[in-house]
Amino acid sequence: MGDKHIAVANVLIDIEAAMRELQLWQAEPPSAEALASDQPFAINTLTFVQWLQFLFLPRLQQLVQSRGDLPSSCNIAPMAEEYFRPMSLPVERLIIELKRIDTLLNQ
């Protein structure tokens, strides 16, 4: 596994930890229908947090494990900042981790 894959794997662990710390991690996945949305970010069936947990993170984990080609661009942190803006959650750590994944994938 390349250095970039290892770095991404480590950040994915940190993103999950930050989500768990904020109690955003869900024990049960959404329905198969909700996960099969054909809309960008499954916006019509999932919340941002669900999309992050059940689609984004697993897809990147799969690419890391298979040593597949990682995305060449990612800008997930600004989406998270916008999503969490109206909420009173201490999401600073999560945003930092998402910025780390953006930086790694944009290199």
A tleap script that builds the chain and sets N, CA, C and O, in Angstrom:
source leaprc.protein.ff14SB
mol = sequence {
  NMET GLY ASP LYS HIE ILE ALA VAL ALA ASN
  VAL LEU ILE ASP ILE GLU ALA ALA MET ARG
  GLU LEU GLN LEU TRP GLN ALA GLU PRO PRO
  SER ALA GLU ALA LEU ALA SER ASP GLN PRO
  PHE ALA ILE ASN THR LEU THR PHE VAL GLN
  TRP LEU GLN PHE LEU PHE LEU PRO ARG LEU
  GLN GLN LEU VAL GLN SER ARG GLY ASP LEU
  PRO SER SER CYS ASN ILE ALA PRO MET ALA
  GLU GLU TYR PHE ARG PRO MET SER LEU PRO
  VAL GLU ARG LEU ILE ILE GLU LEU LYS ARG
  ILE ASP THR LEU LEU ASN CGLN
}
set mol.1.N position { 0.858 -1.179 0.000 }
set mol.1.CA position { 0.000 0.000 0.000 }
set mol.1.C position { 0.899 1.236 0.000 }
set mol.1.O position { 1.880 1.305 0.741 }
set mol.2.N position { 0.551 2.203 -0.838 }
set mol.2.CA position { 1.346 3.414 -0.933 }
set mol.2.C position { 1.155 4.322 0.264 }
set mol.2.O position { 0.210 4.183 1.041 }
set mol.3.N position { 2.091 5.262 0.388 }
set mol.3.CA position { 2.022 6.209 1.503 }
set mol.3.C position { 0.709 6.975 1.515 }
set mol.3.O position { 0.141 7.218 2.579 }
set mol.4.N position { 0.220 7.359 0.335 }
set mol.4.CA position { -1.026 8.122 0.265 }
set mol.4.C position { -2.198 7.274 0.748 }
set mol.4.O position { -3.071 7.768 1.461 }
set mol.5.N position { -2.221 6.007 0.363 }
set mol.5.CA position { -3.291 5.111 0.819 }
set mol.5.C position { -3.265 4.956 2.342 }
set mol.5.O position { -4.309 4.944 2.994 }
set mol.6.N position { -2.066 4.840 2.891 }
set mol.6.CA position { -1.934 4.715 4.352 }
set mol.6.C position { -2.410 5.995 5.037 }
set mol.6.O position { -3.126 5.943 6.037 }
set mol.7.N position { -2.011 7.125 4.498 }
set mol.7.CA position { -2.422 8.407 5.079 }
set mol.7.C position { -3.937 8.557 5.034 }
set mol.7.O position { -4.547 8.990 6.011 }
set mol.8.N position { -4.548 8.200 3.903 }
set mol.8.CA position { -6.014 8.275 3.780 }
set mol.8.C position { -6.672 7.334 4.787 }
set mol.8.O position { -7.639 7.713 5.449 }
set mol.9.N position { -6.155 6.115 4.907 }
set mol.9.CA position { -6.722 5.152 5.860 }
set mol.9.C position { -6.698 5.722 7.273 }
set mol.9.O position { -7.665 5.575 8.020 }
set mol.10.N position { -5.609 6.362 7.636 }
set mol.10.CA position { -5.502 6.948 8.980 }
set mol.10.C position { -6.499 8.071 9.197 }
set mol.10.O position { -7.087 8.179 10.273 }
set mol.11.N position { -6.694 8.907 8.186 }
set mol.11.CA position { -7.651 10.008 8.323 }
set mol.11.C position { -9.077 9.466 8.392 }
set mol.11.O position { -9.909 10.009 9.119 }
set mol.12.N position { -9.365 8.409 7.648 }
set mol.12.CA position { -10.711 7.816 7.713 }
set mol.12.C position { -11.014 7.334 9.131 }
set mol.12.O position { -12.138 7.479 9.612 }
set mol.13.N position { -10.020 6.767 9.792 }
set mol.13.CA position { -10.193 6.339 11.190 }
set mol.13.C position { -10.485 7.554 12.076 }
set mol.13.O position { -11.341 7.499 12.959 }
set mol.14.N position { -9.767 8.644 11.828 }
set mol.14.CA position { -9.960 9.859 12.627 }
set mol.14.C position { -11.325 10.499 12.370 }
set mol.14.O position { -11.937 11.049 13.286 }
set mol.15.N position { -11.798 10.428 11.129 }
set mol.15.CA position { -13.129 10.963 10.817 }
set mol.15.C position { -14.190 10.161 11.569 }
set mol.15.O position { -15.096 10.734 12.175 }
set mol.16.N position { -14.075 8.842 11.528 }
set mol.16.CA position { -15.040 8.016 12.263 }
set mol.16.C position { -14.993 8.322 13.748 }
set mol.16.O position { -16.038 8.432 14.389 }
set mol.17.N position { -13.805 8.462 14.301 }
set mol.17.CA position { -13.674 8.760 15.734 }
set mol.17.C position { -14.333 10.093 16.075 }
set mol.17.O position { -15.011 10.211 17.096 }
set mol.18.N position { -14.135 11.092 15.226 }
set mol.18.CA position { -14.747 12.404 15.467 }
set mol.18.C position { -16.268 12.313 15.400 }
set mol.18.O position { -16.966 12.933 16.201 }
set mol.19.N position { -16.776 11.544 14.450 }
set mol.19.CA position { -18.229 11.382 14.338 }
set mol.19.C position { -18.784 10.657 15.558 }
set mol.19.O position { -19.838 11.028 16.074 }
set mol.20.N position { -18.089 9.635 16.017 }
set mol.20.CA position { -18.535 8.907 17.206 }
set mol.20.C position { -18.520 9.812 18.438 }
set mol.20.O position { -19.434 9.773 19.261 }
set mol.21.N position { -17.478 10.617 18.549 }
set mol.21.CA position { -17.354 11.546 19.678 }
set mol.21.C position { -18.539 12.516 19.726 }
set mol.21.O position { -19.012 12.884 20.801 }
set mol.22.N position { -19.004 12.921 18.552 }
set mol.22.CA position { -20.143 13.829 18.455 }
set mol.22.C position { -21.485 13.100 18.507 }
set mol.22.O position { -22.542 13.724 18.423 }
set mol.23.N position { -21.433 11.784 18.644 }
set mol.23.CA position { -22.622 10.924 18.654 }
set mol.23.C position { -23.410 11.049 17.350 }
set mol.23.O position { -24.641 11.018 17.344 }
set mol.24.N position { -22.674 11.191 16.249 }
set mol.24.CA position { -23.287 11.250 14.924 }
set mol.24.C position { -23.254 9.893 14.231 }
set mol.24.O position { -23.919 9.699 13.213 }
set mol.25.N position { -22.482 8.953 14.777 }
set mol.25.CA position { -22.338 7.631 14.173 }
set mol.25.C position { -23.603 6.830 14.440 }
set mol.25.O position { -24.042 6.716 15.584 }
set mol.26.N position { -24.183 6.279 13.389 }
set mol.26.CA position { -25.429 5.530 13.514 }
set mol.26.C position { -25.150 4.031 13.516 }
set mol.26.O position { -24.334 3.534 12.739 }
set mol.27.N position { -25.844 3.320 14.403 }
set mol.27.CA position { -25.665 1.872 14.495 }
set mol.27.C position { -26.331 1.148 13.332 }
set mol.27.O position { -25.835 0.124 12.864 }
set mol.28.N position { -27.442 1.676 12.875 }
set mol.28.CA position { -28.204 1.029 11.808 }
set mol.28.C position { -28.101 1.824 10.516 }
set mol.28.O position { -28.277 3.042 10.520 }
set mol.29.N position { -27.818 1.144 9.414 }
set mol.29.CA position { -27.759 1.868 8.135 }
set mol.29.C position { -29.152 2.226 7.641 }
set mol.29.O position { -30.140 1.608 8.039 }
set mol.30.N position { -29.224 3.222 6.778 }
set mol.30.CA position { -30.498 3.546 6.129 }
set mol.30.C position { -30.928 2.373 5.245 }
set mol.30.O position { -30.167 1.428 5.036 }
set mol.31.N position { -32.117 2.445 4.747 }
set mol.31.CA position { -32.631 1.370 3.891 }
set mol.31.C position { -31.796 1.247 2.620 }
set mol.31.O position { -31.110 2.185 2.213 }
set mol.32.N position { -31.870 0.086 2.012 }
set mol.32.CA position { -31.159 -0.149 0.751 }
set mol.32.C position { -31.616 0.843 -0.316 }
set mol.32.O position { -30.817 1.298 -1.134 }
set mol.33.N position { -32.898 1.172 -0.300 }
set mol.33.CA position { -33.434 2.132 -1.270 }
set mol.33.C position { -32.801 3.508 -1.079 }
set mol.33.O position { -32.432 4.170 -2.049 }
set mol.34.N position { -32.677 3.933 0.182 }
set mol.34.CA position { -32.081 5.235 0.465 }
set mol.34.C position { -30.616 5.264 0.027 }
set mol.34.O position { -30.141 6.269 -0.502 }
set mol.35.N position { -29.913 4.172 0.246 }
set mol.35.CA position { -28.503 4.097 -0.128 }
set mol.35.C position { -28.305 4.028 -1.637 }
set mol.35.O position { -27.229 4.354 -2.138 }
set mol.36.N position { -29.326 3.609 -2.354 }
set mol.36.CA position { -29.226 3.441 -3.808 }
set mol.36.C position { -29.605 4.706 -4.579 }
set mol.36.O position { -29.763 4.657 -5.798 }
set mol.37.N position { -29.749 5.812 -3.901 }
set mol.37.CA position { -30.122 7.061 -4.560 }
set mol.37.C position { -29.181 7.362 -5.725 }
set mol.37.O position { -27.979 7.107 -5.651 }
set mol.38.N position { -29.747 7.907 -6.796 }
set mol.38.CA position { -28.919 8.280 -7.938 }
set mol.38.C position { -28.605 9.778 -7.943 }
set mol.38.O position { -28.009 10.285 -8.893 }
set mol.39.N position { -28.999 10.476 -6.897 }
set mol.39.CA position { -28.736 11.906 -6.775 }
set mol.39.C position { -27.345 12.132 -6.173 }
set mol.39.O position { -26.887 11.321 -5.368 }
set mol.40.N position { -26.675 13.213 -6.549 }
set mol.40.CA position { -25.379 13.514 -5.937 }
set mol.40.C position { -25.509 13.580 -4.417 }
set mol.40.O position { -26.419 14.216 -3.886 }
set mol.41.N position { -24.603 12.927 -3.743 }
set mol.41.CA position { -24.572 12.888 -2.280 }
set mol.41.C position { -25.848 12.306 -1.680 }
set mol.41.O position { -26.121 12.498 -0.495 }
set mol.42.N position { -26.635 11.592 -2.496 }
set mol.42.CA position { -27.905 10.995 -2.050 }
set mol.42.C position { -28.744 12.036 -1.316 }
set mol.42.O position { -29.406 11.736 -0.322 }
set mol.43.N position { -28.704 13.243 -1.816 }
set mol.43.CA position { -29.344 14.379 -1.144 }
set mol.43.C position { -30.849 14.190 -0.966 }
set mol.43.O position { -31.452 14.772 -0.064 }
set mol.44.N position { -31.438 13.389 -1.813 }
set mol.44.CA position { -32.885 13.185 -1.722 }
set mol.44.C position { -33.276 12.100 -0.720 }
set mol.44.O position { -34.457 11.957 -0.402 }
set mol.45.N position { -32.301 11.328 -0.215 }
set mol.45.CA position { -32.657 10.234 0.685 }
set mol.45.C position { -31.851 10.172 1.977 }
set mol.45.O position { -32.276 9.530 2.937 }
set mol.46.N position { -30.689 10.833 2.014 }
set mol.46.CA position { -29.821 10.749 3.190 }
set mol.46.C position { -29.460 12.139 3.695 }
set mol.46.O position { -29.434 13.104 2.931 }
set mol.47.N position { -29.184 12.227 4.981 }
set mol.47.CA position { -28.598 13.453 5.511 }
set mol.47.C position { -27.116 13.454 5.128 }
set mol.47.O position { -26.579 12.431 4.703 }
set mol.48.N position { -26.476 14.578 5.276 }
set mol.48.CA position { -25.038 14.652 4.993 }
set mol.48.C position { -24.269 13.645 5.842 }
set mol.48.O position { -23.376 12.961 5.343 }
set mol.49.N position { -24.614 13.556 7.118 }
set mol.49.CA position { -23.922 12.654 8.042 }
set mol.49.C position { -24.116 11.193 7.609 }
set mol.49.O position { -23.170 10.407 7.647 }
set mol.50.N position { -25.329 10.831 7.202 }
set mol.50.CA position { -25.562 9.466 6.721 }
set mol.50.C position { -24.759 9.200 5.454 }
set mol.50.O position { -24.159 8.135 5.311 }
set mol.51.N position { -24.746 10.157 4.538 }
set mol.51.CA position { -23.970 9.990 3.313 }
set mol.51.C position { -22.496 9.790 3.648 }
set mol.51.O position { -21.834 8.923 3.077 }
set mol.52.N position { -21.994 10.590 4.567 }
set mol.52.CA position { -20.598 10.492 4.974 }
set mol.52.C position { -20.294 9.099 5.541 }
set mol.52.O position { -19.309 8.469 5.157 }
set mol.53.N position { -21.142 8.630 6.451 }
set mol.53.CA position { -20.898 7.348 7.120 }
set mol.53.C position { -21.126 6.150 6.213 }
set mol.53.O position { -20.327 5.214 6.213 }
set mol.54.N position { -22.192 6.167 5.451 }
set mol.54.CA position { -22.599 4.953 4.745 }
set mol.54.C position { -22.203 4.898 3.271 }
set mol.54.O position { -22.284 3.834 2.659 }
set mol.55.N position { -21.781 6.010 2.693 }
set mol.55.CA position { -21.362 5.996 1.291 }
set mol.55.C position { -19.920 6.492 1.106 }
set mol.55.O position { -19.097 5.792 0.516 }
set mol.56.N position { -19.617 7.686 1.603 }
set mol.56.CA position { -18.301 8.277 1.384 }
set mol.56.C position { -17.188 7.470 2.063 }
set mol.56.O position { -16.244 7.041 1.401 }
set mol.57.N position { -17.295 7.265 3.377 }
set mol.57.CA position { -16.240 6.556 4.098 }
set mol.57.C position { -16.057 5.120 3.598 }
set mol.57.O position { -14.920 4.711 3.362 }
set mol.58.N position { -17.135 4.335 3.425 }
set mol.58.CA position { -16.936 2.963 2.920 }
set mol.58.C position { -16.297 2.919 1.532 }
set mol.58.O position { -15.477 2.045 1.249 }
set mol.59.N position { -16.673 3.862 0.671 }
set mol.59.CA position { -16.091 3.874 -0.675 }
set mol.59.C position { -14.590 4.143 -0.622 }
set mol.59.O position { -13.812 3.474 -1.301 }
set mol.60.N position { -14.188 5.117 0.182 }
set mol.60.CA position { -12.759 5.388 0.315 }
set mol.60.C position { -12.029 4.232 0.988 }
set mol.60.O position { -10.904 3.904 0.609 }
set mol.61.N position { -12.664 3.610 1.989 }
set mol.61.CA position { -12.047 2.448 2.642 }
set mol.61.C position { -11.839 1.315 1.636 }
set mol.61.O position { -10.811 0.638 1.653 }
set mol.62.N position { -12.814 1.121 0.774 }
set mol.62.CA position { -12.706 0.094 -0.251 }
set mol.62.C position { -11.540 0.399 -1.201 }
set mol.62.O position { -10.771 -0.498 -1.545 }
set mol.63.N position { -11.414 1.637 -1.614 }
set mol.63.CA position { -10.321 2.023 -2.508 }
set mol.63.C position { -8.964 1.857 -1.831 }
set mol.63.O position { -7.998 1.439 -2.468 }
set mol.64.N position { -8.891 2.181 -0.554 }
set mol.64.CA position { -7.647 2.016 0.192 }
set mol.64.C position { -7.288 0.533 0.279 }
set mol.64.O position { -6.150 0.150 0.010 }
set mol.65.N position { -8.257 -0.296 0.653 }
set mol.65.CA position { -7.990 -1.729 0.826 }
set mol.65.C position { -7.613 -2.413 -0.482 }
set mol.65.O position { -6.782 -3.322 -0.498 }
set mol.66.N position { -8.223 -1.975 -1.570 }
set mol.66.CA position { -7.931 -2.596 -2.865 }
set mol.66.C position { -6.768 -1.906 -3.583 }
set mol.66.O position { -6.393 -2.281 -4.693 }
set mol.67.N position { -6.212 -0.894 -2.924 }
set mol.67.CA position { -5.144 -0.084 -3.515 }
set mol.67.C position { -5.585 0.532 -4.841 }
set mol.67.O position { -4.797 0.695 -5.772 }
set mol.68.N position { -6.860 0.863 -4.888 }
set mol.68.CA position { -7.427 1.456 -6.092 }
set mol.68.C position { -7.040 2.909 -6.255 }
set mol.68.O position { -6.444 3.520 -5.368 }
set mol.69.N position { -7.391 3.444 -7.403 }
set mol.69.CA position { -7.133 4.859 -7.673 }
set mol.69.C position { -8.020 5.709 -6.779 }
set mol.69.O position { -9.244 5.584 -6.804 }
set mol.70.N position { -7.404 6.561 -6.001 }
set mol.70.CA position { -8.143 7.466 -5.132 }
set mol.70.C position { -8.638 8.650 -5.945 }
set mol.70.O position { -8.034 8.994 -6.961 }
set mol.71.N position { -9.723 9.278 -5.518 }
set mol.71.CA position { -10.198 10.471 -6.227 }
set mol.71.C position { -9.085 11.515 -6.310 }
set mol.71.O position { -8.267 11.634 -5.398 }
set mol.72.N position { -9.061 12.258 -7.396 }
set mol.72.CA position { -8.010 13.258 -7.573 }
set mol.72.C position { -8.426 14.626 -7.047 }
set mol.72.O position { -7.623 15.559 -7.027 }
set mol.73.N position { -9.667 14.743 -6.624 }
set mol.73.CA position { -10.111 15.988 -6.001 }
set mol.73.C position { -11.232 15.678 -5.020 }
set mol.73.O position { -12.026 14.757 -5.209 }
set mol.74.N position { -11.263 16.477 -3.976 }
set mol.74.CA position { -12.283 16.304 -2.942 }
set mol.74.C position { -12.430 17.627 -2.208 }
set mol.74.O position { -11.439 18.269 -1.858 }
set mol.75.N position { -13.651 18.023 -1.983 }
set mol.75.CA position { -13.929 19.253 -1.244 }
set mol.75.C position { -15.097 19.019 -0.297 }
set mol.75.O position { -16.123 19.697 -0.359 }
set mol.76.N position { -14.913 18.050 0.570 }
set mol.76.CA position { -15.976 17.661 1.483 }
set mol.76.C position { -16.079 18.598 2.697 }
set mol.76.O position { -17.172 18.786 3.232 }
set mol.77.N position { -14.968 19.184 3.135 }
set mol.77.CA position { -14.996 20.054 4.323 }
set mol.77.C position { -15.932 21.250 4.154 }
set mol.77.O position { -16.694 21.543 5.075 }
set mol.78.N position { -15.910 21.959 3.010 }
set mol.78.CA position { -16.855 23.073 2.870 }
set mol.78.C position { -18.317 22.629 2.938 }
set mol.78.O position { -19.167 23.354 3.453 }
set mol.79.N position { -18.600 21.446 2.421 }
set mol.79.CA position { -19.972 20.932 2.523 }
set mol.79.C position { -20.339 20.699 3.981 }
set mol.79.O position { -21.442 21.033 4.416 }
set mol.80.N position { -19.407 20.123 4.732 }
set mol.80.CA position { -19.651 19.869 6.151 }
set mol.80.C position { -19.839 21.176 6.916 }
set mol.80.O position { -20.726 21.285 7.762 }
set mol.81.N position { -19.011 22.152 6.619 }
set mol.81.CA position { -19.140 23.448 7.293 }
set mol.81.C position { -20.521 24.040 7.047 }
set mol.81.O position { -21.149 24.567 7.966 }
set mol.82.N position { -20.981 23.956 5.842 }
set mol.82.CA position { -22.308 24.483 5.500 }
set mol.82.C position { -23.412 23.683 6.192 }
set mol.82.O position { -24.357 24.263 6.727 }
set mol.83.N position { -23.295 22.368 6.183 }
set mol.83.CA position { -24.301 21.508 6.802 }
set mol.83.C position { -24.414 21.783 8.304 }
set mol.83.O position { -25.516 21.880 8.844 }
set mol.84.N position { -23.263 21.907 8.972 }
set mol.84.CA position { -23.269 22.053 10.427 }
set mol.84.C position { -23.453 23.492 10.898 }
set mol.84.O position { -23.680 23.723 12.086 }
set mol.85.N position { -23.359 24.459 9.997 }
set mol.85.CA position { -23.438 25.880 10.378 }
set mol.85.C position { -24.637 26.194 11.285 }
set mol.85.O position { -24.443 26.846 12.310 }
set mol.86.N position { -25.861 25.765 10.961 }
set mol.86.CA position { -26.994 26.140 11.814 }
set mol.86.C position { -27.101 25.335 13.112 }
set mol.86.O position { -27.978 25.604 13.933 }
set mol.87.N position { -26.231 24.364 13.301 }
set mol.87.CA position { -26.313 23.502 14.486 }
set mol.87.C position { -25.337 23.984 15.550 }
set mol.87.O position { -24.325 24.618 15.251 }
set mol.88.N position { -25.655 23.679 16.760 }
set mol.88.CA position { -24.757 24.073 17.853 }
set mol.88.C position { -23.973 22.855 18.340 }
set mol.88.O position { -24.032 22.488 19.514 }
set mol.89.N position { -23.245 22.243 17.423 }
set mol.89.CA position { -22.408 21.098 17.758 }
set mol.89.C position { -20.941 21.513 17.677 }
set mol.89.O position { -20.571 22.313 16.818 }
set mol.90.N position { -20.112 20.983 18.555 }
set mol.90.CA position { -18.677 21.294 18.499 }
set mol.90.C position { -17.984 20.434 17.429 }
set mol.90.O position { -17.324 19.446 17.751 }
set mol.91.N position { -18.138 20.812 16.187 }
set mol.91.CA position { -17.686 19.992 15.060 }
set mol.91.C position { -16.284 20.349 14.560 }
set mol.91.O position { -15.875 19.887 13.494 }
set mol.92.N position { -15.557 21.152 15.304 }
set mol.92.CA position { -14.251 21.619 14.836 }
set mol.92.C position { -13.332 20.456 14.477 }
set mol.92.O position { -12.695 20.481 13.423 }
set mol.93.N position { -13.250 19.436 15.334 }
set mol.93.CA position { -12.358 18.296 15.070 }
set mol.93.C position { -12.781 17.570 13.800 }
set mol.93.O position { -11.935 17.215 12.979 }
set mol.94.N position { -14.066 17.349 13.633 }
set mol.94.CA position { -14.550 16.674 12.430 }
set mol.94.C position { -14.196 17.478 11.186 }
set mol.94.O position { -13.754 16.910 10.188 }
set mol.95.N position { -14.384 18.778 11.235 }
set mol.95.CA position { -14.058 19.632 10.082 }
set mol.95.C position { -12.563 19.565 9.789 }
set mol.95.O position { -12.165 19.507 8.626 }
set mol.96.N position { -11.743 19.573 10.816 }
set mol.96.CA position { -10.293 19.467 10.619 }
set mol.96.C position { -9.942 18.161 9.910 }
set mol.96.O position { -9.115 18.147 8.998 }
set mol.97.N position { -10.576 17.059 10.334 }
set mol.97.CA position { -10.292 15.764 9.706 }
set mol.97.C position { -10.770 15.740 8.249 }
set mol.97.O position { -10.112 15.157 7.387 }
set mol.98.N position { -11.891 16.360 7.986 }
set mol.98.CA position { -12.389 16.414 6.613 }
set mol.98.C position { -11.487 17.292 5.744 }
set mol.98.O position { -11.299 17.014 4.559 }
set mol.99.N position { -10.936 18.339 6.328 }
set mol.99.CA position { -9.972 19.162 5.583 }
set mol.99.C position { -8.716 18.349 5.281 }
set mol.99.O position { -8.108 18.509 4.222 }
set mol.100.N position { -8.331 17.482 6.206 }
set mol.100.CA position { -7.157 16.625 5.970 }
set mol.100.C position { -7.405 15.689 4.788 }
set mol.100.O position { -6.518 15.488 3.959 }
set mol.101.N position { -8.608 15.116 4.709 }
set mol.101.CA position { -8.892 14.208 3.593 }
set mol.101.C position { -8.932 15.001 2.288 }
set mol.101.O position { -8.458 14.518 1.260 }
set mol.102.N position { -9.488 16.204 2.318 }
set mol.102.CA position { -9.490 17.055 1.131 }
set mol.102.C position { -8.054 17.311 0.665 }
set mol.102.O position { -7.740 17.165 -0.516 }
set mol.103.N position { -7.199 17.690 1.596 }
set mol.103.CA position { -5.810 18.006 1.250 }
set mol.103.C position { -5.103 16.794 0.661 }
set mol.103.O position { -4.414 16.909 -0.353 }
set mol.104.N position { -5.266 15.652 1.278 }
set mol.104.CA position { -4.621 14.431 0.770 }
set mol.104.C position { -5.084 14.084 -0.641 }
set mol.104.O position { -4.269 13.760 -1.505 }
set mol.105.N position { -6.374 14.153 -0.866 }
set mol.105.CA position { -6.913 13.737 -2.164 }
set mol.105.C position { -6.672 14.796 -3.245 }
set mol.105.O position { -6.669 14.473 -4.433 }
set mol.106.N position { -6.473 16.035 -2.853 }
set mol.106.CA position { -6.246 17.104 -3.834 }
set mol.106.C position { -4.772 17.234 -4.227 }
set mol.106.O position { -4.434 18.072 -5.062 }
set mol.107.N position { -3.896 16.423 -3.643 }
set mol.107.CA position { -2.460 16.481 -3.972 }
set mol.107.C position { -2.199 15.825 -5.307 }
set mol.107.O position { -1.054 15.774 -5.757 }
savepdb mol mol.pdb
quit
